[in-house]
Amino acid sequence: MALDTVERLRAAVRDVPDFPKKGIVFKDITPVLSDPVLFHASIDLFLDRCRGRKVDKIVGIDARGFLFGSAVAYELGVGFVPIRKRGKLPFQTEV
């Protein structure tokens, strides 16, 4: 992946200071998600890390991991496992 693409991805992520509370800088990824070229490039970066490896499943952590992980899993043709905090789903899950 070209360095230019990585820099464009970095530049697209917005800093939102003091959100959700004072002292925290929230990283807003919606500009990446809303730009099809940048979103595709971000998925390609994840795919590059998976190439040459035996991948059975992709695991994504709530909630941004769901967005990127499911797209990566789809491209690899493997299953996706969402990871959430205990008690967030209405049925028995593995812990």
Secondary structure, DSSP 8 states (H G I E B T S, - for coil): --HHHHHHHHHHSEEEET-SSTT-EEEE-HHHHH-HHHHHHHHHHHHHHHTTS--SEEEEETTHHHHHHHHHHHHHT-EEEEE--TT-SSS----
